[in-house]
Amino acid sequence: MPVFSLRRSLTVFAIAFVVLFVVSLLKGRGVGGGLEFAALWSVLSAAVFAAAQAFQAWRGASCEVCEEGPAERAASR
């Protein structure tokens, strides 16, 4: 389960980073400023995502996606 959660957090980071970097370039920032902006907000976005996920696990909320990884879901179909 921890590897699955880490993979999802890294996916959130990567998607947020790409989107924010492109947006910052479209707004006219330089590449350096865009990288800094995207890195900062992507880390914050991934941290909020991970904290929300940890809070749901601490509360004991059941989640089909959280209980089994993609391989187990595909095998159970």
ZAROLO-885627 format. One line per 10 residues: number of its first residue (from 0); for each residue x, y, z of N, C-alpha, C, O, CB. Coordinates in nm, 2 decimals, m for minus. Glycine has a CB too. Layout:
% residues N
NUM	X Y Z X Y Z X Y Z X Y Z X Y Z  ...
This chain:
% residues 77
0	0.08 m0.12 0.00 0.00 0.00 0.00 0.08 0.13 0.00 0.05 0.22 m0.07 m0.09 0.00 0.12  0.19 0.14 0.08 0.27 0.26 0.07 0.33 0.29 m0.06 0.34 0.41 m0.10 0.38 0.25 0.17  0.37 0.19 m0.14 0.42 0.22 m0.27 0.31 0.28 m0.36 0.34 0.37 m0.44 0.48 0.09 m0.33  0.19 0.22 m0.35 0.08 0.27 m0.43 0.05 0.42 m0.40 0.03 0.50 m0.49 m0.04 0.18 m0.41  0.05 0.45 m0.27 0.03 0.59 m0.22 0.14 0.68 m0.27 0.11 0.79 m0.31 0.01 0.59 m0.07  0.26 0.64 m0.26 0.37 0.72 m0.31 0.36 0.74 m0.46 0.39 0.85 m0.50 0.51 0.65 m0.27  0.33 0.64 m0.53 0.31 0.65 m0.68 0.20 0.75 m0.71 0.22 0.83 m0.80 0.28 0.52 m0.74  0.09 0.75 m0.64 m0.02 0.85 m0.66 0.03 0.99 m0.63 m0.01 1.08 m0.70 m0.14 0.81 m0.58  0.10 1.01 m0.52 0.15 1.14 m0.48 0.25 1.19 m0.59 0.24 1.31 m0.62 0.21 1.14 m0.34  0.33 1.11 m0.64 0.43 1.15 m0.74 0.36 1.18 m0.87 0.40 1.27 m0.94 0.53 1.04 m0.76
10	0.25 1.11 m0.90 0.17 1.14 m1.02 0.10 1.28 m1.01 0.10 1.36 m1.10 0.06 1.03 m1.04  0.05 1.31 m0.89 m0.01 1.44 m0.86 0.10 1.55 m0.88 0.07 1.65 m0.94 m0.07 1.45 m0.72  0.22 1.52 m0.82 0.32 1.62 m0.84 0.36 1.64 m0.98 0.37 1.76 m1.03 0.45 1.57 m0.76  0.38 1.54 m1.06 0.42 1.55 m1.20 0.31 1.62 m1.28 0.35 1.71 m1.36 0.45 1.41 m1.26  0.19 1.59 m1.27 0.08 1.65 m1.35 0.07 1.80 m1.31 0.06 1.88 m1.40 m0.05 1.58 m1.32  0.07 1.83 m1.18 0.07 1.97 m1.14 0.19 2.05 m1.19 0.17 2.16 m1.23 0.06 1.98 m0.98  0.30 1.99 m1.18 0.43 2.06 m1.23 0.42 2.09 m1.37 0.44 2.21 m1.41 0.55 1.97 m1.20  0.38 2.00 m1.46 0.37 2.03 m1.60 0.26 2.13 m1.63 0.29 2.23 m1.71 0.33 1.90 m1.68  0.15 2.12 m1.57 0.04 2.22 m1.60 0.08 2.36 m1.55 0.07 2.45 m1.62 m0.09 2.17 m1.52  0.14 2.37 m1.43 0.18 2.50 m1.37 0.29 2.56 m1.45 0.30 2.68 m1.47 0.21 2.48 m1.23
20	0.39 2.47 m1.50 0.50 2.53 m1.58 0.45 2.58 m1.71 0.49 2.69 m1.75 0.60 2.41 m1.60  0.36 2.51 m1.78 0.31 2.56 m1.90 0.23 2.69 m1.88 0.24 2.79 m1.96 0.22 2.45 m1.97  0.15 2.70 m1.78 0.07 2.82 m1.75 0.16 2.93 m1.72 0.14 3.05 m1.77 m0.02 2.79 m1.63  0.27 2.91 m1.64 0.36 3.02 m1.61 0.43 3.07 m1.74 0.46 3.19 m1.75 0.46 2.98 m1.50  0.47 2.98 m1.83 0.53 3.02 m1.95 0.43 3.10 m2.04 0.47 3.20 m2.10 0.58 2.90 m2.03  0.30 3.06 m2.04 0.20 3.13 m2.11 0.18 3.27 m2.06 0.14 3.36 m2.13 0.07 3.06 m2.12  0.20 3.29 m1.93 0.18 3.42 m1.86 0.30 3.51 m1.88 0.30 3.63 m1.85 0.16 3.40 m1.71  0.41 3.46 m1.95 0.52 3.54 m1.98 0.64 3.54 m1.89 0.73 3.62 m1.90 0.47 3.68 m1.99  0.64 3.45 m1.79 0.75 3.43 m1.70 0.86 3.36 m1.78 0.84 3.30 m1.88 0.72 3.35 m1.57  0.98 3.38 m1.73 1.10 3.31 m1.80 1.10 3.16 m1.75 1.02 3.12 m1.67 1.23 3.38 m1.76
30	1.19 3.09 m1.81 1.19 2.95 m1.78 1.23 2.93 m1.64 1.18 2.84 m1.57 1.30 2.88 m1.87  1.33 3.00 m1.59 1.37 2.99 m1.45 1.26 3.02 m1.35 1.24 2.95 m1.25 1.49 3.08 m1.42  1.19 3.13 m1.37 1.08 3.17 m1.29 0.97 3.07 m1.30 0.90 3.04 m1.20 1.03 3.30 m1.32  0.94 3.01 m1.42 0.84 2.91 m1.43 0.87 2.78 m1.36 0.78 2.72 m1.30 0.82 2.89 m1.58  1.00 2.74 m1.37 1.04 2.62 m1.30 1.02 2.64 m1.14 0.98 2.55 m1.08 1.18 2.58 m1.33  1.06 2.75 m1.09 1.05 2.78 m0.95 0.91 2.78 m0.91 0.87 2.72 m0.81 1.12 2.92 m0.92  0.82 2.85 m0.98 0.68 2.86 m0.95 0.62 2.72 m0.95 0.54 2.68 m0.86 0.61 2.95 m1.05  0.64 2.65 m1.06 0.58 2.51 m1.07 0.63 2.42 m0.97 0.55 2.34 m0.91 0.62 2.46 m1.21  0.76 2.42 m0.93 0.81 2.33 m0.83 0.75 2.36 m0.69 0.71 2.27 m0.62 0.97 2.34 m0.82  0.74 2.49 m0.66 0.69 2.52 m0.53 0.54 2.48 m0.51 0.51 2.41 m0.42 0.70 2.67 m0.51
40	0.46 2.51 m0.61 0.32 2.48 m0.60 0.29 2.33 m0.62 0.19 2.28 m0.57 0.24 2.57 m0.70  0.37 2.27 m0.70 0.36 2.12 m0.72 0.39 2.05 m0.59 0.32 1.95 m0.55 0.44 2.07 m0.83  0.49 2.09 m0.52 0.52 2.03 m0.39 0.41 2.05 m0.29 0.37 1.96 m0.22 0.66 2.08 m0.33  0.36 2.17 m0.29 0.25 2.20 m0.19 0.12 2.12 m0.23 0.06 2.07 m0.14 0.22 2.35 m0.20  0.09 2.11 m0.36 m0.02 2.03 m0.40 m0.01 1.89 m0.36 m0.10 1.83 m0.31 m0.04 2.05 m0.55  0.11 1.83 m0.39 0.13 1.69 m0.35 0.13 1.67 m0.20 0.08 1.56 m0.16 0.26 1.64 m0.41  0.17 1.76 m0.13 0.17 1.75 0.02 0.03 1.76 0.07 m0.01 1.68 0.16 0.25 1.86 0.09  m0.05 1.84 0.02 m0.20 1.85 0.06 m0.27 1.72 0.02 m0.35 1.67 0.10 m0.27 1.97 m0.01  m0.24 1.67 m0.10 m0.30 1.54 m0.14 m0.26 1.43 m0.05 m0.34 1.35 m0.01 m0.25 1.51 m0.29  m0.13 1.42 m0.01 m0.08 1.31 0.07 m0.14 1.33 0.21 m0.17 1.23 0.28 0.07 1.32 0.08
50	m0.15 1.45 0.26 m0.21 1.48 0.40 m0.36 1.44 0.40 m0.40 1.37 0.50 m0.19 1.62 0.44  m0.43 1.47 0.29 m0.57 1.43 0.29 m0.59 1.28 0.28 m0.68 1.22 0.34 m0.64 1.50 0.17  m0.50 1.22 0.21 m0.50 1.07 0.20 m0.47 1.01 0.33 m0.53 0.91 0.37 m0.40 1.02 0.09  m0.37 1.06 0.40 m0.33 1.01 0.53 m0.45 1.03 0.63 m0.47 0.94 0.72 m0.20 1.07 0.58  m0.51 1.14 0.63 m0.62 1.17 0.72 m0.74 1.07 0.69 m0.80 1.02 0.79 m0.67 1.31 0.70  m0.77 1.04 0.57 m0.87 0.95 0.54 m0.84 0.81 0.59 m0.92 0.74 0.64 m0.90 0.94 0.39  m0.71 0.77 0.58 m0.67 0.64 0.63 m0.67 0.64 0.78 m0.71 0.54 0.84 m0.52 0.61 0.58  m0.64 0.75 0.85 m0.64 0.76 0.99 m0.79 0.75 1.04 m0.81 0.69 1.14 m0.58 0.89 1.04  m0.88 0.81 0.97 m1.02 0.80 1.00 m1.08 0.66 0.98 m1.18 0.63 1.04 m1.10 0.90 0.92  m1.01 0.58 0.90 m1.06 0.45 0.88 m1.16 0.44 0.77 m1.24 0.35 0.76 m1.12 0.39 1.00
60	m1.16 0.55 0.68 m1.26 0.55 0.57 m1.22 0.44 0.47 m1.10 0.42 0.43 m1.26 0.69 0.50  m1.32 0.36 0.43 m1.29 0.26 0.34 m1.30 0.31 0.20 m1.38 0.39 0.16 m1.39 0.14 0.35  m1.21 0.26 0.11 m1.20 0.31 m0.02 m1.15 0.20 m0.11 m1.05 0.14 m0.08 m1.10 0.43 m0.04  m1.23 0.16 m0.21 m1.20 0.05 m0.29 m1.06 0.07 m0.36 m0.98 m0.03 m0.37 m1.30 0.03 m0.40  m1.03 0.19 m0.41 m0.91 0.22 m0.47 m0.79 0.21 m0.37 m0.68 0.16 m0.41 m0.91 0.36 m0.54  m0.81 0.25 m0.25 m0.71 0.25 m0.15 m0.68 0.11 m0.10 m0.56 0.08 m0.06 m0.74 0.34 m0.04  m0.78 0.03 m0.10 m0.76 m0.11 m0.04 m0.68 m0.20 m0.13 m0.61 m0.29 m0.08 m0.89 m0.17 m0.01  m0.69 m0.18 m0.26 m0.62 m0.27 m0.35 m0.56 m0.19 m0.46 m0.61 m0.09 m0.51 m0.71 m0.38 m0.41  m0.44 m0.23 m0.51 m0.37 m0.16 m0.61 m0.43 m0.19 m0.75 m0.52 m0.27 m0.76 m0.23 m0.20 m0.61  m0.38 m0.13 m0.85 m0.43 m0.16 m0.99 m0.42 m0.30 m1.03 m0.51 m0.35 m1.10 m0.36 m0.07 m1.09
70	m0.32 m0.37 m0.99 m0.30 m0.51 m1.03 m0.41 m0.60 m0.98 m0.47 m0.68 m1.04 m0.16 m0.56 m0.99  m0.44 m0.58 m0.85 m0.54 m0.66 m0.79 m0.68 m0.63 m0.84 m0.76 m0.72 m0.86 m0.55 m0.64 m0.64  m0.71 m0.50 m0.88 m0.83 m0.46 m0.94 m0.85 m0.53 m1.07 m0.96 m0.58 m1.11 m0.85 m0.31 m0.95  m0.74 m0.53 m1.15 m0.75 m0.59 m1.29 m0.77 m0.74 m1.27 m0.84 m0.80 m1.36 m0.62 m0.56 m1.37  m0.71 m0.81 m1.18 m0.72 m0.95 m1.16 m0.86 m0.99 m1.11 m0.91 m1.10 m1.14 m0.62 m1.00 m1.07  m0.93 m0.90 m1.03 m1.06 m0.93 m0.98 m1.17 m0.91 m1.08 m1.28 m0.95 m1.05 m1.08 m0.85 m0.85  m1.15 m0.86 m1.19 m1.25 m0.83 m1.29 m1.28 m0.95 m1.37 m1.37 m0.95 m1.45 m1.22 m0.72 m1.38
